[in-house]
Amino acid sequence: MYFFYNILANLTIIISPVIIIYRIFKGKEDIKRVGEKFCIYSQKKANKKIWVHAASVGELMSIVPIIRKLEKNKKIKSILLSTSTTSSAKIFKKLRLKKTSHVYFPLDNDYIVKRFIKFWQLELAIFIDSEIWPNMFKNLHLKDIPIIIMNARITKRSFNKWQIFPNFANQVFGKISLALPQNFETLKYLKLLKVKNVKTAGNLKYYGQKNNQKYLVKLLKNKFRNFKVWCAASTHKNEEILIGKLHKKLKKTEKKLITIIIPRHINRTNEIKDSLNNLDLNCITHSSKQKLRKDTDVYIVDSYGETSNFYNLTNVSFVGGSIIKHGGQNPLEPARLGNYIINGPNVKNFREIYAFLNNLKMSSTTSNILTMENLILKRLKIKNTNKNIKKIIKIGNDVLEKNLFYINKYLI
């Protein structure tokens, strides 16, 4: 099956210029660094003993606490971090990590990944979430480089796809040195895929660092001091229209209300503004740095890495990707910061987390606009935050320590 996979990988290389040009046009590729995906680098060769791959923003943010801990280890001289998206590269610049450098993940072509491994002289490879790459795994294994999949996530859908080619699946997953699943569903599927070494360490997304941007939070609180605020976070296409209609209903009761929308993909900002303007709503973007007016309805956060600052302005948030059939987005960041979570019914990607929050009476599931209105109005009147936040923080600290414990075994 590797033979057929490599035919597809080679075909991808042949048509990649067309794909990349299209992605550059869409703002999804960095034209100055696109060569990195073919293992062409401007920097000199370096010995990066530890390599961490996190596909995009969510995976990157979940692994940052681990990287910060590893940087404090005097035995570790340098860390290589790869991601696949321009948005995650922008976030990396803001992190100001001391020992860690960033590159884009290479195409999973046999020749390219061999060059990648040789160039960086790797000794340990850590993949975050659902990043499974057959050629990369094969060549790492041939070089006796341990492969850890951390915060691993295998859905029923992806498991069923792997089951179409069971022998190929066994070959790929059999090369994993250690798997640390983020939930019980993944634990079950990893065992069915015959991964030899599976340990339970918990979901890294439970962990959250203290907000080091207190001055920014203070500035924002001052900016919004004359308004009531609630958040709609990680929203997807069509969900903003529902939020806009909801805002109009809420404003009949809360005259000084501003709805903060934090879209999942900020390249949709103009599209979102147009759809909200069609509802006769006045919008301001964060990047415009405009002053809030009395008639401002919606404040759109069109930048990455600042979401926690906005969660600190309120105690109630809708988390998107849950009204449409996407599978939901992670609600733990706003929940950790005292927000009551409202979500739609489509949360299969984070089913266990939503069940946990529901048991703690920190969330409600609904797609009914009237129910959402009543929940938000009720929460806006409550000043105190939920005491169960401490339980989330404790779980997060335990998860972090367990994951570090297993990594350190490969650093000795």
C-alpha positions as CSV (number, residue, x, y, z in Angstrom):
1,M,0.0,0.0,0.0
2,Y,3.0,2.3,0.5
3,F,3.6,2.0,-3.2
4,F,0.2,3.4,-4.1
5,Y,0.4,6.0,-1.3
6,N,3.7,7.2,-2.9
7,I,2.2,7.4,-6.3
8,L,-0.4,9.8,-4.8
9,A,2.3,11.7,-2.9
10,N,4.3,12.1,-6.2
11,L,1.3,13.3,-8.1
12,T,0.7,15.9,-5.3
13,I,4.3,17.2,-5.9
14,I,3.6,17.5,-9.7
15,I,0.4,19.5,-9.2
16,S,1.6,21.3,-6.0
17,P,2.7,24.6,-7.9
18,V,-1.0,25.1,-9.0
19,I,-2.3,24.3,-5.5
20,I,0.3,26.6,-3.8
21,I,-0.4,29.5,-6.2
22,Y,-4.1,29.2,-5.4
23,R,-3.3,29.0,-1.6
24,I,-1.0,32.1,-1.9
25,F,-3.9,34.0,-3.6
26,K,-6.2,32.9,-0.7
27,G,-3.6,34.1,1.9
28,K,-3.1,30.5,3.1
29,E,0.6,30.3,2.1
30,D,3.6,32.5,3.0
31,I,5.2,33.3,-0.4
32,K,8.5,34.0,1.2
33,R,8.7,30.6,3.0
34,V,6.8,28.3,0.7
35,G,10.1,26.5,-0.1
36,E,10.1,25.1,3.4
37,K,7.3,22.7,2.4
38,F,9.9,21.2,-0.1
39,C,12.6,21.2,2.6
40,I,14.3,24.3,1.1
41,Y,15.6,26.5,3.9
42,S,17.3,29.9,4.2
43,Q,18.9,29.0,7.5
44,K,22.0,26.8,8.0
45,K,21.9,23.2,9.1
46,A,21.2,22.8,12.7
47,N,21.0,20.0,15.3
48,K,17.4,20.1,16.6
49,K,17.2,17.1,18.8
50,I,13.5,17.5,19.6
51,W,10.9,18.1,16.9
52,V,7.3,19.0,17.7
53,H,4.6,19.1,14.9
54,A,1.3,20.9,15.5
55,A,-0.9,21.4,12.5
56,S,-2.5,24.7,13.2
57,V,-3.4,27.2,15.9
58,G,-5.4,24.9,18.2
59,E,-2.8,22.2,18.3
60,L,0.0,24.8,18.7
61,M,-1.7,26.4,21.7
62,S,-2.2,23.1,23.4
63,I,1.5,22.2,23.2
64,V,3.0,25.6,24.1
65,P,3.0,24.8,27.9
66,I,4.9,21.6,27.2
67,I,7.4,23.5,25.0
68,R,7.9,26.1,27.7
69,K,8.6,23.4,30.2
70,L,11.1,21.7,27.9
71,E,12.9,24.9,27.3
72,K,13.7,25.1,31.0
73,N,15.5,21.7,30.7
74,K,19.2,22.6,30.5
75,K,20.0,19.4,28.6
76,I,17.8,20.6,25.7
77,K,19.7,23.0,23.6
78,S,17.1,23.6,20.9
79,I,13.6,22.6,19.7
80,L,12.2,22.5,16.2
81,L,8.5,23.4,15.9
82,S,6.6,22.8,12.7
83,T,3.1,23.8,11.7
84,S,1.1,23.8,8.5
85,T,-0.8,27.1,8.5
86,T,0.2,30.8,8.1
87,S,-2.1,31.6,11.1
88,S,-0.1,29.3,13.4
89,A,3.2,30.9,12.1
90,K,1.9,34.3,13.1
91,I,1.0,33.0,16.6
92,F,4.4,31.5,17.0
93,K,6.0,35.0,16.5
94,K,4.0,36.3,19.4
95,L,5.1,33.5,21.8
96,R,8.7,34.6,22.1
97,L,10.1,31.2,22.8
98,K,13.8,31.2,23.6
99,K,15.1,27.8,22.3
100,T,12.5,27.0,19.7
101,S,12.5,27.8,16.0
102,H,9.7,27.5,13.5
103,V,9.4,25.9,10.1
104,Y,6.5,24.7,7.9
105,F,5.8,21.0,7.8
106,P,7.1,19.4,4.6
107,L,5.0,17.6,2.0
108,D,4.8,13.9,2.9
109,N,6.8,12.8,-0.1
110,D,9.4,10.1,0.6
111,Y,12.4,12.0,-0.8
112,I,11.4,15.3,0.9
113,V,10.9,13.8,4.3
114,K,14.2,12.0,4.1
115,R,15.8,15.4,3.4
116,F,13.9,16.9,6.3
117,I,15.1,14.3,8.8
118,K,18.7,14.5,7.6
119,F,18.8,18.3,7.6
120,W,17.5,18.7,11.2
121,Q,19.4,15.7,12.7
122,L,16.4,14.8,14.8
123,E,16.4,12.5,17.9
124,L,12.8,12.6,19.0
125,A,9.6,13.4,17.0
126,I,6.3,14.5,18.7
127,F,3.1,14.8,16.7
128,I,0.1,16.6,18.2
129,D,-3.6,15.6,17.9
130,S,-4.5,13.8,14.6
131,E,-1.3,14.2,12.6
132,I,-0.5,10.8,11.1
133,W,1.9,10.9,8.1
134,P,2.9,7.5,6.6
135,N,6.1,8.5,4.8
136,M,7.3,10.6,7.7
137,F,6.6,7.8,10.2
138,K,8.3,5.2,8.0
139,N,11.5,7.2,7.6
140,L,11.7,8.3,11.3
141,H,11.3,4.6,12.2
142,L,14.1,3.6,9.8
143,K,16.4,6.1,11.5
144,D,15.3,4.7,15.0
145,I,13.9,8.1,15.9
146,P,11.1,7.6,18.5
147,I,7.7,8.8,17.5
148,I,5.2,10.1,20.1
149,I,1.7,11.1,19.2
150,M,0.6,13.4,22.0
151,N,-2.9,14.6,22.8
152,A,-3.8,12.0,20.1
153,R,-7.3,12.2,18.6
154,I,-8.8,9.5,16.3
155,T,-12.4,9.9,15.4
156,K,-14.8,7.2,14.4
157,R,-14.8,8.6,10.8
158,S,-10.9,8.6,10.6
159,F,-10.8,5.1,12.2
160,N,-13.2,3.8,9.6
161,K,-11.1,5.2,6.8
162,W,-8.0,3.5,8.1
163,Q,-10.0,0.2,8.3
164,I,-10.4,0.3,4.5
165,F,-6.7,-0.6,4.3
166,P,-6.1,-2.6,7.6
167,N,-2.6,-3.8,6.6
168,F,-1.5,-0.3,5.7
169,A,-2.9,1.0,8.9
170,N,-1.0,-1.6,11.0
171,Q,2.2,-0.6,9.1
172,V,1.7,3.1,9.9
173,F,0.5,2.9,13.4
174,G,2.9,0.1,14.3
175,K,5.8,2.6,14.0
176,I,4.5,4.7,16.8
177,S,6.7,4.5,19.9
178,L,4.2,6.0,22.4
179,A,0.6,7.2,22.0
180,L,-1.0,9.5,24.6
181,P,-4.7,9.8,23.7
182,Q,-6.8,12.8,24.7
183,N,-10.0,10.9,25.3
184,F,-11.5,7.4,25.8
185,E,-12.7,7.1,22.2
186,T,-9.2,7.6,20.9
187,L,-7.8,5.1,23.4
188,K,-10.2,2.5,22.1
189,Y,-9.3,3.1,18.4
190,L,-5.5,3.2,19.1
191,K,-5.8,-0.2,20.7
192,L,-7.8,-1.5,17.7
193,L,-5.2,-0.1,15.4
194,K,-2.7,-2.2,17.4
195,V,-0.5,0.6,18.7
196,K,1.9,-1.1,21.0
197,N,2.5,1.5,23.7
198,V,-0.6,3.5,24.7
199,K,-0.7,5.4,28.0
200,T,-3.4,7.6,29.5
201,A,-2.3,11.1,30.2
202,G,-5.5,13.2,29.6
203,N,-6.3,16.1,27.3
204,L,-3.7,18.9,27.2
205,K,-6.4,21.4,26.3
206,Y,-7.5,21.3,30.0
207,Y,-4.4,23.2,30.8
208,G,-4.2,26.9,30.5
209,Q,-1.5,29.3,31.4
210,K,-2.1,32.5,33.4
211,N,-2.8,35.5,31.3
212,N,0.5,37.4,30.9
213,Q,-1.3,40.3,29.0
214,K,-2.9,41.9,32.0
215,Y,-2.2,45.4,30.7
216,L,-4.1,44.5,27.5
217,V,-7.0,43.2,29.5
218,K,-7.1,46.4,31.5
219,L,-7.1,48.5,28.3
220,L,-10.0,46.4,26.9
221,K,-12.0,46.6,30.1
222,N,-11.5,50.4,30.0
223,K,-12.6,50.4,26.3
224,F,-15.8,48.4,27.0
225,R,-16.5,49.9,30.5
226,N,-19.8,51.6,29.4
227,F,-21.2,48.4,27.7
228,K,-22.6,45.0,28.5
229,V,-20.5,42.4,26.7
230,W,-20.8,38.7,25.7
231,C,-18.7,36.6,23.3
232,A,-19.4,34.4,20.3
233,A,-16.2,32.5,19.8
234,S,-14.7,30.2,17.1
235,T,-17.7,30.9,14.8
236,H,-18.0,29.4,11.4
237,K,-19.9,30.5,8.2
238,N,-23.6,31.0,8.8
239,E,-23.3,31.0,12.6
240,E,-22.5,34.7,12.6
241,I,-25.9,35.4,11.0
242,L,-27.6,33.6,13.9
243,I,-25.5,35.6,16.3
244,G,-26.5,38.8,14.6
245,K,-30.2,38.0,14.9
246,L,-29.6,37.0,18.5
247,H,-27.9,40.3,19.2
248,K,-30.9,42.2,17.9
249,K,-33.2,40.3,20.2
250,L,-30.9,40.8,23.2
251,K,-30.5,44.5,22.6
252,K,-34.3,45.0,23.1
253,T,-33.5,44.2,26.8
254,E,-29.9,45.3,27.1
255,K,-29.7,48.7,25.4
256,K,-25.9,49.0,25.9
257,L,-25.0,45.6,24.6
258,I,-22.0,44.8,22.4
259,T,-21.6,41.3,21.0
260,I,-18.0,40.3,20.4
261,I,-17.5,37.8,17.6
262,I,-14.2,35.9,17.4
263,P,-14.3,34.0,14.1
264,R,-12.5,30.7,13.7
265,H,-10.9,32.0,10.5
266,I,-10.2,35.7,10.5
267,N,-9.8,35.8,6.7
268,R,-13.6,35.7,6.7
269,T,-13.8,39.1,8.4
270,N,-15.1,41.1,5.4
271,E,-17.6,38.4,4.6
272,I,-18.9,38.5,8.2
273,K,-19.1,42.3,8.2
274,D,-21.2,42.2,5.0
275,S,-23.6,39.6,6.4
276,L,-24.1,41.6,9.6
277,N,-24.4,44.9,7.8
278,N,-27.3,43.3,5.8
279,L,-29.0,42.8,9.2
280,D,-28.6,46.6,9.8
281,L,-25.9,46.0,12.5
282,N,-23.0,48.4,13.0
283,C,-19.7,46.5,13.2
284,I,-16.2,47.5,14.3
285,T,-13.1,45.4,13.8
286,H,-10.4,45.0,16.4
287,S,-7.6,45.8,14.0
288,S,-9.2,49.2,13.0
289,K,-8.6,50.5,16.5
290,Q,-11.8,52.6,16.2
291,K,-13.5,53.9,19.3
292,L,-16.7,52.3,20.3
293,R,-19.8,54.3,19.5
294,K,-23.2,54.3,21.2
295,D,-24.7,52.5,18.2
296,T,-21.9,49.9,17.9
297,D,-23.5,46.4,17.8
298,V,-20.8,43.9,17.0
299,Y,-17.0,44.0,17.6
300,I,-15.2,41.5,15.4
301,V,-11.8,40.2,16.6
302,D,-9.8,39.9,13.4
303,S,-6.5,38.9,15.0
304,Y,-5.0,35.7,16.5
305,G,-3.6,35.1,20.0
306,E,-5.9,37.6,21.9
307,T,-9.0,35.5,22.6
308,S,-8.4,35.1,26.3
309,N,-8.3,38.9,26.7
310,F,-11.9,39.1,25.4
311,Y,-13.2,36.2,27.5
312,N,-12.0,38.2,30.5
313,L,-14.6,40.9,29.6
314,T,-17.7,38.7,30.2
315,N,-19.0,35.5,31.9
316,V,-20.9,34.0,29.0
317,S,-19.7,32.7,25.6
318,F,-21.2,30.9,22.7
319,V,-18.7,28.4,21.2
320,G,-19.1,27.9,17.5
321,G,-18.7,25.0,15.0
322,S,-21.6,23.5,16.9
323,I,-24.7,24.9,15.1
324,I,-23.4,23.8,11.7
325,K,-22.3,20.2,11.2
326,H,-18.6,20.8,12.0
327,G,-18.2,18.9,15.3
328,G,-17.7,21.9,17.6
329,Q,-14.7,23.8,18.9
330,N,-12.8,23.5,22.2
331,P,-14.8,25.3,25.0
332,L,-12.2,25.0,27.7
333,E,-10.4,28.3,27.3
334,P,-13.5,30.5,28.0
335,A,-14.7,28.0,30.6
336,R,-11.4,28.3,32.5
337,L,-11.8,32.1,32.5
338,G,-15.2,31.9,34.2
339,N,-17.5,31.9,31.1
340,Y,-20.7,29.9,31.1
341,I,-20.7,28.0,27.7
342,I,-23.6,27.9,25.3
343,N,-23.2,25.5,22.4
344,G,-25.2,23.9,19.6
345,P,-25.8,20.2,19.4
346,N,-23.0,19.3,17.0
347,V,-20.0,18.8,19.3
348,K,-18.8,15.3,18.4
349,N,-15.1,16.5,18.3
350,F,-15.3,17.5,22.0
351,R,-18.1,15.2,23.3
352,E,-16.3,14.2,26.5
353,I,-15.3,17.8,27.4
354,Y,-18.9,19.2,26.8
355,A,-20.3,16.3,28.9
356,F,-17.8,17.2,31.7
357,L,-18.8,20.9,31.6
358,N,-22.5,20.0,31.5
359,N,-22.0,17.9,34.6
360,L,-20.4,20.9,36.4
361,K,-23.4,23.0,35.3
362,M,-21.1,25.2,33.3
363,S,-22.7,24.8,29.9
364,S,-26.0,24.4,28.0
365,T,-26.7,22.9,24.6
366,T,-29.3,24.5,22.4
367,S,-29.8,25.8,18.9
368,N,-33.0,27.7,19.8
369,I,-32.5,31.4,19.6
370,L,-35.0,32.2,22.3
371,T,-33.3,29.8,24.7
372,M,-30.0,31.3,23.9
373,E,-31.4,34.8,24.6
374,N,-32.7,33.8,28.0
375,L,-29.5,32.1,29.0
376,I,-27.3,35.1,28.0
377,L,-29.6,37.6,29.7
378,K,-29.5,35.5,32.9
379,R,-25.7,35.2,32.9
380,L,-25.2,38.9,32.2
381,K,-26.9,39.6,35.5
382,I,-24.5,37.3,37.5
383,K,-21.2,38.7,38.6
384,N,-19.6,35.8,40.3
385,T,-17.9,33.0,38.3
386,N,-18.5,29.2,38.7
387,K,-16.5,27.7,41.6
388,N,-16.0,24.5,39.5
389,I,-13.3,26.3,37.5
390,K,-10.8,25.1,40.1
391,K,-11.6,21.5,39.0
392,I,-10.7,22.3,35.4
393,I,-7.4,24.0,36.5
394,K,-6.5,20.9,38.7
395,I,-7.2,18.5,35.8
396,G,-5.1,20.7,33.5
397,N,-2.1,20.7,35.9
398,D,-2.3,16.9,36.3
399,V,-2.5,16.4,32.6
400,L,0.6,18.6,32.0
401,E,2.7,16.7,34.5
402,K,1.7,13.3,33.2
403,N,2.5,14.2,29.6
404,L,5.9,15.7,30.7
405,F,6.6,12.5,32.7
406,Y,6.2,10.3,29.5
407,I,8.2,12.7,27.3
408,N,11.1,12.8,29.8
409,K,11.5,9.0,29.5
410,Y,12.6,9.6,25.9
411,L,15.0,12.4,26.9
412,I,17.2,10.4,29.2
